[in-house]
């Protein structure tokens, strides 16, 4: 997704030197990359559809399990040369390597630990929530089975994580 960031350089008015304030505005566009780690194609499609309504462009990549997610993030074959994501939407209940294992690997890897991880799952178990935060998830979101509510959740993710916060480089 592209976020617009404005840089302003202001010089205050100084009557002694009769220097008038000037402003140089430059717009920088940032293409936000989102990695969706989800094994349900319908959920992936809903997330993509919700983000299509976004006012700013972005790129979404989806992988279907934890092993594939780690290969993507570490840029291993067949993912050599891919861009690292700006944020990760991570389901907990994944085949081959579950979301908890992925989160634990991400947050202990010096190259990956700064990528914000948004756990997005149907689990409402207090233990899953606590473990996710203990492993440094940036937030825990309950996925809704209701289409309208899911669209609202994804729009709020977009507003906060793609338009409001400053993400690490």
VOKEMI-969475 format. One record per atom (N, C-alpha, C, O): atom name; x, y, z. Coordinates in Angstrom, 1 decimal, padded with zeros to 4 digits. Example, Ala and Ser with C-alpha at 12.3 -4.5 7.8 and 13.67 -1.06 7.14 Angstrom:
2
R   name       px       py       pz
R      N    013.2   -005.7    007.8
R     CA    012.3   -004.5    007.8
R      C    013.2   -003.3    007.8
R      O    014.2   -003.3    008.5
R      N    012.8   -002.2    007.1
R     CA    013.7   -001.1    007.1
R      C    012.9    000.0    007.9
R      O    013.4    001.1    008.0
REM end
This chain:
169
R   name       px       py       pz
R      N    000.8   -001.2    000.0
R     CA    000.0    000.0    000.0
R      C    000.9    001.2    000.0
R      O    002.0    001.2    000.6
R      N    000.5    002.2   -000.7
R     CA    001.3    003.5   -000.7
R      C    000.7    004.4    000.4
R      O   -000.4    004.7    000.4
R      N    001.6    004.8    001.2
R     CA    001.3    005.8    002.2
R      C    001.9    007.1    001.8
R      O    003.0    007.1    001.2
R      N    001.3    008.2    002.0
R     CA    001.8    009.5    001.6
R      C    002.4    010.1    002.9
R      O    001.7    010.3    003.9
R      N    003.7    010.5    002.8
R     CA    004.4    011.1    003.9
R      C    004.9    012.4    003.4
R      O    005.5    012.5    002.4
R      N    004.6    013.5    004.2
R     CA    005.0    014.8    003.8
R      C    006.2    015.2    004.7
R      O    006.1    015.1    005.9
R      N    007.2    015.7    004.1
R     CA    008.3    016.3    004.8
R      C    008.3    017.8    004.7
R      O    008.2    018.4    003.6
R      N    008.3    018.5    005.8
R     CA    008.2    019.9    005.8
R      C    009.5    020.5    006.4
R      O    010.0    020.0    007.5
R      N    010.1    021.4    005.8
R     CA    011.3    022.1    006.3
R      C    010.9    023.6    006.5
R      O    010.6    024.3    005.5
R      N    010.8    024.0    007.7
R     CA    010.3    025.4    008.0
R      C    011.5    026.2    008.6
R      O    012.2    025.7    009.5
R      N    011.6    027.4    008.2
R     CA    012.5    028.3    008.8
R      C    011.7    029.4    009.4
R      O    011.0    030.1    008.8
R      N    011.8    029.6    010.8
R     CA    011.0    030.6    011.4
R      C    011.3    032.0    011.0
R      O    012.4    032.3    010.6
R      N    010.3    032.9    011.2
R     CA    010.5    034.3    010.8
R      C    011.5    034.9    011.8
R      O    011.4    034.7    013.0
R      N    012.5    035.6    011.3
R     CA    013.5    036.3    012.1
R      C    013.5    037.8    011.7
R      O    014.0    038.1    010.6
R      N    012.9    038.7    012.5
R     CA    012.8    040.1    012.1
R      C    014.2    040.8    011.9
R      O    014.3    041.7    011.1
R      N    015.1    040.3    012.6
R     CA    016.5    040.9    012.6
R      C    017.1    040.7    011.2
R      O    017.7    041.6    010.7
R      N    016.9    039.6    010.6
R     CA    017.4    039.4    009.2
R      C    016.4    039.5    008.1
R      O    016.7    039.3    006.9
R      N    015.2    039.7    008.5
R     CA    014.1    039.9    007.5
R      C    013.9    038.7    006.6
R      O    013.8    038.8    005.4
R      N    014.1    037.5    007.3
R     CA    013.9    036.2    006.5
R      C    012.5    035.7    006.7
R      O    012.0    035.6    007.8
R      N    011.8    035.5    005.6
R     CA    010.4    035.1    005.7
R      C    010.4    033.5    005.8
R      O    011.2    032.9    005.2
R      N    009.4    033.0    006.5
R     CA    009.3    031.5    006.6
R      C    009.0    030.9    005.2
R      O    008.3    031.5    004.4
R      N    009.7    029.8    005.0
R     CA    009.4    029.1    003.7
R      C    009.1    027.6    004.0
R      O    009.6    027.1    005.0
R      N    008.4    027.0    003.2
R     CA    008.1    025.6    003.3
R      C    008.3    024.9    002.0
R      O    007.9    025.3    001.0
R      N    009.0    023.8    002.1
R     CA    009.3    023.0    001.0
R      C    008.6    021.7    001.2
R      O    009.0    020.9    002.0
R      N    007.5    021.4    000.5
R     CA    006.7    020.2    000.7
R      C    007.1    019.2   -000.4
R      O    007.1    019.5   -001.6
R      N    007.4    018.0    000.0
R     CA    007.7    016.9   -000.9
R      C    006.9    015.7   -000.5
R      O    006.9    015.3    000.7
R      N    006.2    015.1   -001.4
R     CA    005.4    013.9   -001.1
R      C    006.2    012.7   -001.5
R      O    006.7    012.5   -002.7
R      N    006.3    011.7   -000.6
R     CA    007.0    010.5   -000.9
R      C    006.0    009.4   -000.8
R      O    005.2    009.3    000.2
R      N    006.0    008.5   -001.8
R     CA    005.1    007.4   -001.8
R      C    005.8    006.1   -001.4
R      O    006.8    005.8   -001.9
R      N    005.1    005.4   -000.4
R     CA    005.7    004.1    000.1
R      C    004.7    003.0   -000.3
R      O    003.6    003.0    000.1
R      N    005.2    002.0   -001.0
R     CA    004.4    000.9   -001.4
R      C    004.5   -000.2   -000.2
R      O    005.6   -000.8    000.0
R      N    003.4   -000.4    000.5
R     CA    003.4   -001.3    001.6
R      C    003.1   -002.7    001.1
R      O    002.3   -003.0    000.3
R      N    003.9   -003.6    001.7
R     CA    003.9   -005.0    001.3
R      C    003.3   -005.8    002.5
R      O    003.8   -005.7    003.6
R      N    002.3   -006.6    002.2
R     CA    001.6   -007.4    003.2
R      C    001.7   -008.9    002.9
R      O    001.5   -009.3    001.8
R      N    002.2   -009.6    003.9
R     CA    002.2   -011.1    003.8
R      C    001.1   -011.7    004.6
R      O    001.0   -011.4    005.8
R      N    000.2   -012.4    003.9
R     CA   -000.9   -013.1    004.6
R      C   -000.5   -014.6    004.7
R      O   -000.3   -015.2    003.7
R      N   -000.5   -015.1    005.9
R     CA   -000.2   -016.5    006.1
R      C   -001.5   -017.1    006.6
R      O   -001.8   -017.0    007.8
R      N   -002.1   -017.8    005.7
R     CA   -003.5   -018.3    005.9
R      C   -003.7   -019.5    005.0
R      O   -003.3   -019.5    003.8
R      N   -004.3   -020.6    005.5
R     CA   -004.5   -021.8    004.8
R      C   -005.9   -021.8    004.1
R      O   -006.2   -022.8    003.4
R      N   -006.7   -020.9    004.5
R     CA   -008.1   -020.9    003.9
R      C   -008.2   -019.9    002.8
R      O   -008.1   -018.7    003.0
R      N   -008.3   -020.4    001.5
R     CA   -008.4   -019.6    000.3
R      C   -009.5   -018.5    000.4
R      O   -009.4   -017.4   -000.1
R      N   -010.6   -018.9    001.0
R     CA   -011.8   -018.0    001.1
R      C   -011.4   -016.8    002.0
R      O   -011.7   -015.6    001.7
R      N   -010.7   -017.0    003.1
R     CA   -010.2   -015.9    004.0
R      C   -009.2   -015.0    003.3
R      O   -009.3   -013.8    003.4
R      N   -008.3   -015.6    002.5
R     CA   -007.4   -014.8    001.7
R      C   -008.1   -013.9    000.8
R      O   -007.8   -012.7    000.6
R      N   -009.1   -014.5    000.1
R     CA   -009.8   -013.7   -000.9
R      C   -010.6   -012.6   -000.3
R      O   -010.6   -011.5   -000.8
R      N   -011.2   -012.8    000.9
R     CA   -011.9   -011.8    001.6
R      C   -010.9   -010.6    002.0
R      O   -011.3   -009.4    001.9
R      N   -009.8   -011.0    002.5
R     CA   -008.8   -010.0    002.9
R      C   -008.4   -009.2    001.7
R      O   -008.3   -007.9    001.8
R      N   -008.1   -009.8    000.6
R     CA   -007.7   -009.1   -000.7
R      C   -008.8   -008.2   -001.1
R      O   -008.6   -007.1   -001.5
R      N   -010.1   -008.7   -001.1
R     CA   -011.2   -007.9   -001.5
R      C   -011.4   -006.6   -000.6
R      O   -011.6   -005.5   -001.1
R      N   -011.2   -006.8    000.7
R     CA   -011.3   -005.7    001.6
R      C   -010.3   -004.6    001.3
R      O   -010.5   -003.4    001.4
R      N   -009.0   -005.1    001.1
R     CA   -007.9   -004.2    000.8
R      C   -008.0   -003.5   -000.6
R      O   -007.4   -002.5   -000.8
R      N   -008.7   -004.2   -001.5
R     CA   -008.9   -003.6   -002.8
R      C   -009.6   -002.2   -002.7
R      O   -009.4   -001.3   -003.6
R      N   -010.4   -002.1   -001.7
R     CA   -011.2   -000.8   -001.5
R      C   -010.3    000.3   -000.9
R      O   -010.8    001.4   -000.7
R      N   -009.1   -000.1   -000.6
R     CA   -008.1    000.9    000.0
R      C   -007.9    002.1   -000.9
R      O   -007.8    001.9   -002.2
R      N   -007.7    003.2   -000.3
R     CA   -007.4    004.4   -001.1
R      C   -005.9    004.5   -001.6
R      O   -005.6    005.2   -002.6
R      N   -005.1    003.7   -000.9
R     CA   -003.7    003.7   -001.3
R      C   -003.2    002.3   -001.8
R      O   -003.7    001.3   -001.3
R      N   -002.4    002.3   -002.8
R     CA   -001.9    001.0   -003.4
R      C   -001.1    000.2   -002.4
R      O   -000.5    000.8   -001.5
R      N   -001.0   -001.1   -002.6
R     CA   -000.3   -002.0   -001.7
R      C   -000.1   -003.3   -002.5
R      O   -000.7   -003.5   -003.6
R      N    000.7   -004.2   -002.0
R     CA    000.9   -005.5   -002.6
R      C    000.6   -006.5   -001.5
R      O    001.1   -006.4   -000.4
R      N   -000.1   -007.5   -001.9
R     CA   -000.4   -008.6   -001.0
R      C    000.1   -009.9   -001.6
R      O    000.0   -010.2   -002.7
R      N    000.9   -010.7   -000.7
R     CA    001.3   -012.0   -001.0
R      C    000.7   -012.9    000.0
R      O    000.7   -012.6    001.2
R      N    000.3   -014.1   -000.5
R     CA   -000.3   -015.1    000.5
R      C    000.5   -016.4    000.4
R      O    000.8   -016.8   -000.7
R      N    000.7   -017.0    001.5
R     CA    001.3   -018.3    001.6
R      C    000.3   -019.2    002.4
R      O   -000.4   -018.6    003.3
R      N    000.4   -020.5    002.2
R     CA   -000.6   -021.3    002.8
R      C   -000.3   -022.1    004.1
R      O   -001.1   -022.7    004.7
R      N    001.0   -022.0    004.5
R     CA    001.4   -022.8    005.7
R      C    002.6   -022.1    006.3
R      O    003.2   -021.2    005.7
R      N    003.0   -022.6    007.5
R     CA    004.1   -022.0    008.2
R      C    005.4   -022.2    007.6
R      O    006.3   -021.4    007.6
R      N    005.6   -023.4    007.0
R     CA    006.9   -023.7    006.3
R      C    007.1   -022.8    005.1
R      O    008.2   -022.3    005.0
R      N    006.1   -022.6    004.4
R     CA    006.1   -021.7    003.2
R      C    006.4   -020.3    003.7
R      O    007.1   -019.5    003.0
R      N    005.7   -019.9    004.8
R     CA    005.9   -018.5    005.3
R      C    007.4   -018.3    005.6
R      O    007.9   -017.2    005.3
R      N    008.0   -019.2    006.3
R     CA    009.4   -019.0    006.7
R      C    010.3   -019.0    005.5
R      O    011.3   -018.3    005.5
R      N    010.0   -019.9    004.5
R     CA    010.8   -019.9    003.3
R      C    010.7   -018.5    002.6
R      O    011.7   -018.0    002.1
R      N    009.5   -018.0    002.5
R     CA    009.3   -016.7    001.9
R      C    010.1   -015.6    002.7
R      O    010.8   -014.8    002.1
R      N    009.9   -015.6    004.0
R     CA    010.6   -014.5    004.8
R      C    012.1   -014.6    004.8
R      O    012.8   -013.6    004.8
R      N    012.6   -015.8    004.7
R     CA    014.1   -016.0    004.6
R      C    014.6   -015.9    003.2
R      O    015.8   -016.1    002.9
R      N    013.7   -015.7    002.2
R     CA    014.0   -015.6    000.8
R      C    014.7   -016.8    000.3
R      O    015.6   -016.7   -000.5
R      N    014.2   -018.0    000.7
R     CA    014.7   -019.3    000.2
R      C    013.9   -019.7   -001.0
R      O    012.8   -019.2   -001.3
R      N    014.5   -020.6   -001.8
R     CA    013.8   -021.0   -003.0
R      C    012.5   -021.6   -002.7
R      O    012.3   -022.3   -001.7
R      N    011.5   -021.3   -003.4
R     CA    011.4   -020.5   -004.7
R      C    011.2   -019.0   -004.5
R      O    010.8   -018.3   -005.4
R      N    011.5   -018.5   -003.3
R     CA    011.2   -017.1   -003.0
R      C    012.5   -016.2   -003.0
R      O    012.4   -015.1   -002.4
R      N    013.5   -016.6   -003.6
R     CA    014.7   -015.8   -003.6
R      C    014.4   -014.5   -004.3
R      O    013.8   -014.5   -005.4
R      N    014.9   -013.4   -003.8
R     CA    014.7   -012.1   -004.4
R      C    013.4   -011.4   -004.1
R      O    013.2   -010.3   -004.6
R      N    012.5   -012.0   -003.3
R     CA    011.2   -011.3   -003.0
R      C    011.5   -010.2   -002.0
R      O    012.5   -010.3   -001.2
R      N    010.6   -009.2   -001.9
R     CA    010.7   -008.2   -000.9
R      C    010.2   -008.7    000.4
R      O    009.3   -009.5    000.5
R      N    010.8   -008.2    001.5
R     CA    010.3   -008.5    002.8
R      C    009.0   -007.7    003.0
R      O    008.9   -006.5    002.6
R      N    008.1   -008.3    003.7
R     CA    006.8   -007.6    003.9
R      C    007.0   -006.5    005.0
R      O    007.9   -006.5    005.8
R      N    006.1   -005.5    004.9
R     CA    006.0   -004.4    006.0
R      C    005.2   -004.9    007.2
R      O    005.5   -004.6    008.3
R      N    004.2   -005.8    006.9
R     CA    003.5   -006.4    008.0
R      C    003.1   -007.8    007.6
R      O    003.1   -008.2    006.4
R      N    002.8   -008.6    008.6
R     CA    002.4   -010.0    008.4
R      C    001.1   -010.2    009.1
R      O    000.9   -009.9    010.3
R      N    000.1   -010.7    008.4
R     CA   -001.2   -011.2    008.9
R      C   -001.0   -012.7    009.1
R      O   -000.9   -013.4    008.1
R      N   -001.0   -013.2    010.3
R     CA   -000.7   -014.6    010.6
R      C   -001.8   -015.3    011.3
R      O   -002.3   -014.9    012.4
R      N   -002.3   -016.4    010.7
R     CA   -003.3   -017.3    011.3
R      C   -002.5   -018.2    012.2
R      O   -001.4   -018.6    012.0
R      N   -003.1   -018.6    013.3
R     CA   -002.5   -019.6    014.3
R      C   -002.6   -021.0    013.8
R      O   -001.7   -021.8    014.0
R      N   -003.7   -021.4    013.2
R     CA   -004.0   -022.8    012.9
R      C   -003.6   -023.1    011.5
R      O   -004.4   -022.9    010.5
R      N   -002.4   -023.4    011.3
R     CA   -001.8   -023.7    010.0
R      C   -001.3   -025.1    009.9
R      O   -000.9   -025.7    010.9
R      N   -001.3   -025.7    008.6
R     CA   -000.6   -027.0    008.5
R      C    000.9   -026.9    008.5
R      O    001.5   -025.8    008.3
R      N    001.5   -028.0    008.6
R     CA    003.0   -028.2    008.6
R      C    003.7   -027.5    009.7
R      O    004.5   -028.1    010.5
R      N    003.5   -026.2    009.9
R     CA    004.1   -025.5    011.0
R      C    003.1   -024.4    011.4
R      O    002.7   -023.6    010.6
R      N    002.6   -024.5    012.7
R     CA    001.5   -023.7    013.1
R      C    002.0   -022.2    013.3
R      O    003.2   -021.9    013.3
R      N    001.0   -021.3    013.5
R     CA    001.3   -019.9    013.6
R      C    002.2   -019.6    014.8
R      O    002.9   -018.6    014.8
R      N    002.0   -020.3    015.9
R     CA    002.8   -020.1    017.1
R      C    004.3   -020.4    016.8
R      O    005.2   -019.6    017.2
R      N    004.5   -021.4    016.1
R     CA    005.9   -021.8    015.7
R      C    006.5   -020.7    014.8
R      O    007.7   -020.3    014.9
R      N    005.7   -020.2    013.9
R     CA    006.2   -019.2    012.9
R      C    006.5   -017.9    013.7
R      O    007.5   -017.3    013.5
R      N    005.6   -017.5    014.6
R     CA    005.8   -016.3    015.4
R      C    007.1   -016.4    016.3
R      O    007.8   -015.5    016.4
R      N    007.3   -017.6    016.9
R     CA    008.5   -017.8    017.7
R      C    009.7   -017.7    016.9
R      O    010.7   -017.1    017.3
R      N    009.7   -018.2    015.7
R     CA    010.9   -018.1    014.8
R      C    011.1   -016.7    014.3
R      O    012.3   -016.2    014.3
R      N    010.1   -016.0    014.0
R     CA    010.2   -014.6    013.5
R      C    010.8   -013.7    014.5
R      O    011.7   -013.0    014.3
R      N    010.3   -013.9    015.8
R     CA    010.7   -012.9    016.8
R      C    012.0   -013.2    017.4
R      O    012.5   -012.5    018.2
R      N    012.6   -014.4    017.0
R     CA    014.0   -014.7    017.5
R      C    015.0   -014.5    016.4
R      O    016.2   -014.6    016.6
R      N    014.6   -014.2    015.2
R     CA    015.5   -014.0    014.0
R      C    015.8   -012.5    013.9
R      O    014.9   -011.7    013.7
R      N    017.1   -012.2    014.1
R     CA    017.5   -010.7    014.1
R      C    017.1   -010.0    012.8
R      O    016.8   -008.8    012.8
R      N    017.0   -010.7    011.7
R     CA    016.6   -010.1    010.4
R      C    015.1   -009.9    010.2
R      O    014.7   -009.1    009.4
R      N    014.3   -010.6    011.0
R     CA    012.8   -010.6    010.8
R      C    012.1   -010.0    012.0
R      O    010.9   -009.7    011.9
R      N    012.7   -009.9    013.2
R     CA    011.9   -009.7    014.4
R      C    011.2   -008.3    014.5
R      O    010.3   -008.1    015.3
R      N    011.7   -007.4    013.6
R     CA    011.0   -006.0    013.6
R      C    009.8   -006.0    012.8
R      O    009.0   -005.0    012.8
R      N    009.5   -007.0    012.0
R     CA    008.3   -006.9    011.1
R      C    007.1   -007.1    012.0
R      O    007.0   -008.1    012.8
R      N    006.2   -006.2    012.0
R     CA    005.0   -006.3    012.8
R      C    004.2   -007.5    012.4
R      O    003.9   -007.8    011.2
R      N    003.8   -008.3    013.4
R     CA    003.0   -009.5    013.2
R      C    001.6   -009.3    013.8
R      O    001.5   -009.1    015.0
R      N    000.6   -009.4    013.0
R     CA   -000.8   -009.3    013.4
R      C   -001.4   -010.7    013.4
R      O   -001.7   -011.2    012.3
R      N   -001.6   -011.2    014.6
R     CA   -002.2   -012.6    014.6
R      C   -003.7   -012.3    014.3
R      O   -004.4   -011.6    015.0
R      N   -004.2   -013.0    013.3
R     CA   -005.5   -012.9    012.9
R      C   -006.1   -014.3    012.8
R      O   -005.8   -015.0    011.8
R      N   -006.9   -014.7    013.8
R     CA   -007.3   -016.1    013.9
R      C   -008.8   -016.2    014.5
R      O   -009.3   -015.2    015.0
R      N   -009.4   -017.3    014.3
R     CA   -010.7   -017.5    014.9
R      C   -010.6   -017.9    016.3
R      O   -011.7   -017.9    017.0
R      N   -009.5   -018.3    016.8
R     CA   -009.3   -018.7    018.2
R      C   -009.6   -017.6    019.2
R      O   -009.1   -016.5    019.1
R      N   -010.4   -017.9    020.2
R     CA   -010.7   -016.9    021.2
R      C   -010.2   -017.4    022.6
R      O   -010.5   -016.8    023.6
R      N   -009.4   -018.4    022.6
R     CA   -008.9   -019.0    023.8
R      C   -007.9   -018.0    024.5
R      O   -007.0   -017.5    023.8
R      N   -008.1   -017.8    025.8
R     CA   -007.2   -016.9    026.5
R      C   -005.8   -017.4    026.5
R      O   -004.9   -016.5    026.4
R      N   -005.5   -018.7    026.4
R     CA   -004.2   -019.2    026.3
R      C   -003.5   -018.8    025.0
R      O   -002.3   -018.4    025.0
R      N   -004.2   -018.9    023.9
R     CA   -003.7   -018.5    022.6
R      C   -003.3   -017.0    022.6
R      O   -002.3   -016.6    022.1
R      N   -004.2   -016.2    023.2
R     CA   -004.0   -014.7    023.2
R      C   -002.7   -014.5    024.0
R      O   -001.9   -013.7    023.6
R      N   -002.7   -015.0    025.2
R     CA   -001.5   -014.8    026.1
R      C   -000.2   -015.3    025.5
R      O    000.8   -014.5    025.5
R      N   -000.2   -016.5    024.9
R     CA    001.0   -017.0    024.3
R      C    001.4   -016.1    023.1
R      O    002.6   -015.8    022.9
R      N    000.5   -015.6    022.3
R     CA    000.8   -014.8    021.2
R      C    001.5   -013.5    021.6
R      O    002.5   -013.1    021.1
R      N    000.9   -012.8    022.7
R     CA    001.6   -011.6    023.2
R      C    002.9   -011.9    023.9
R      O    003.8   -011.1    023.8
R      N    003.0   -013.1    024.6
R     CA    004.3   -013.4    025.2
R      C    005.4   -013.6    024.1
R      O    006.5   -013.4    024.4
R      N    005.0   -014.0    022.9
R     CA    005.9   -014.2    021.8
R      C    006.1   -013.0    021.0
R      O    006.6   -013.0    019.9
R      N    005.6   -011.8    021.5
R     CA    005.7   -010.5    020.9
R      C    004.9   -010.3    019.7
R      O    005.4   -009.5    018.8
R      N    003.7   -010.9    019.6
R     CA    002.8   -010.5    018.5
R      C    002.5   -009.0    018.7
R      O    002.4   -008.5    019.9
R      N    002.3   -008.3    017.6
R     CA    002.0   -006.8    017.8
R      C    000.5   -006.6    018.1
R      O    000.2   -005.6    018.6
R      N   -000.3   -007.5    017.7
R     CA   -001.7   -007.5    018.1
R      C   -002.4   -008.8    017.8
R      O   -001.8   -009.7    017.1
R      N   -003.5   -009.0    018.4
R     CA   -004.3   -010.3    018.3
R      C   -005.7   -009.9    017.9
R      O   -006.4   -009.2    018.6
R      N   -006.1   -010.4    016.7
R     CA   -007.4   -010.0    016.1
R      C   -008.2   -011.3    015.9
R      O   -007.7   -012.3    015.3
R      N   -009.4   -011.2    016.4
R     CA   -010.3   -012.4    016.1
R      C   -011.0   -012.2    014.8
R      O   -011.7   -011.2    014.5
R      N   -010.8   -013.2    013.9
R     CA   -011.4   -013.1    012.6
R      C   -012.9   -013.4    012.8
R      O   -013.3   -014.2    013.6
R      N   -013.7   -012.7    012.0
R     CA   -015.1   -012.9    012.0
R      C   -015.5   -013.7    010.9
R      O   -015.0   -013.7    009.8
R      N   -016.5   -014.5    011.1
R     CA   -017.1   -015.3    010.0
R      C   -018.2   -014.4    009.2
R      O   -018.6   -014.8    008.2
R      N   -018.5   -013.3    009.8
R     CA   -019.4   -012.4    009.2
R      C   -018.7   -011.5    008.2
R      O   -017.7   -010.8    008.6
R      N   -019.1   -011.5    006.9
R     CA   -018.4   -010.8    005.9
R      C   -018.3   -009.3    006.2
R      O   -017.2   -008.7    006.1
R      N   -019.3   -008.7    006.6
R     CA   -019.3   -007.2    006.8
R      C   -018.4   -006.9    008.0
R      O   -017.6   -005.9    007.9
R      N   -018.4   -007.7    009.0
R     CA   -017.5   -007.5    010.2
R      C   -016.0   -007.7    009.8
R      O   -015.2   -006.9    010.2
R      N   -015.8   -008.7    009.0
R     CA   -014.4   -009.0    008.5
R      C   -013.9   -007.8    007.7
R      O   -012.7   -007.4    007.8
R      N   -014.7   -007.3    006.8
R     CA   -014.3   -006.1    006.0
R      C   -014.0   -004.9    006.9
R      O   -013.0   -004.2    006.6
R      N   -014.8   -004.7    007.9
R     CA   -014.5   -003.6    008.9
R      C   -013.2   -003.8    009.6
R      O   -012.4   -002.9    009.7
R      N   -012.9   -005.1    010.0
R     CA   -011.6   -005.4    010.6
R      C   -010.4   -005.1    009.7
R      O   -009.5   -004.4    010.1
R      N   -010.5   -005.5    008.5
R     CA   -009.4   -005.3    007.5
R      C   -009.2   -003.8    007.2
R      O   -008.1   -003.4    007.1
R      N   -010.3   -003.1    007.1
R     CA   -010.2   -001.6    006.9
R      C   -009.5   -000.9    008.1
R      O   -008.7    000.0    007.9
R      N   -009.8   -001.4    009.3
R     CA   -009.2   -000.8    010.5
R      C   -007.7   -001.2    010.6
R      O   -006.9   -000.4    011.0
R      N   -007.4   -002.4    010.1
R     CA   -006.0   -002.8    010.0
R      C   -005.3   -001.8    009.1
R      O   -004.2   -001.3    009.3
R      N   -005.9   -001.6    007.9
R     CA   -005.3   -000.7    006.9
R      C   -005.1    000.7    007.5
R      O   -004.1    001.3    007.4
R      N   -006.2    001.2    008.1
R     CA   -006.1    002.6    008.7
R      C   -005.0    002.8    009.7
R      O   -004.2    003.7    009.6
R      N   -004.8    001.8    010.6
R     CA   -003.8    001.9    011.6
R      C   -002.4    001.5    011.1
R      O   -001.5    002.3    011.2
R      N   -002.3    000.3    010.6
R     CA   -001.0   -000.3    010.3
R      C   -000.4    000.2    009.0
R      O    000.8    000.2    008.9
R      N   -001.2    000.6    008.1
R     CA   -000.7    001.1    006.8
R      C   -000.7    002.6    006.6
R      O    000.1    003.1    005.9
R      N   -001.6    003.3    007.3
R     CA   -001.7    004.7    007.1
R      C   -001.2    005.5    008.3
R      O   -000.8    006.7    008.2
R      N   -001.3    005.0    009.5
R     CA   -001.0    005.8    010.7
R      C    000.4    005.5    011.3
R      O    001.1    006.5    011.5
R      N    000.8    004.3    011.5
R     CA    002.0    004.0    012.2
R      C    003.2    004.2    011.3
R      O    003.1    004.1    010.0
R      N    004.3    004.4    011.9
R     CA    005.6    004.4    011.1
R      C    006.2    003.1    011.3
R      O    006.5    002.6    012.4
R      N    006.4    002.4    010.2
R     CA    006.9    001.0    010.2
R      C    008.5    001.0    010.0
R      O    009.0    002.0    009.4
R      N    009.1    000.0    010.6
R     CA    010.6    000.0    010.4
R      C    011.0   -000.2    008.9
R      O    010.2   -000.8    008.2
R      N    012.2    000.2    008.6
R     CA    012.7    000.1    007.2
R      C    013.2   -001.3    007.0
R      O    013.7   -001.7    006.0
REM end
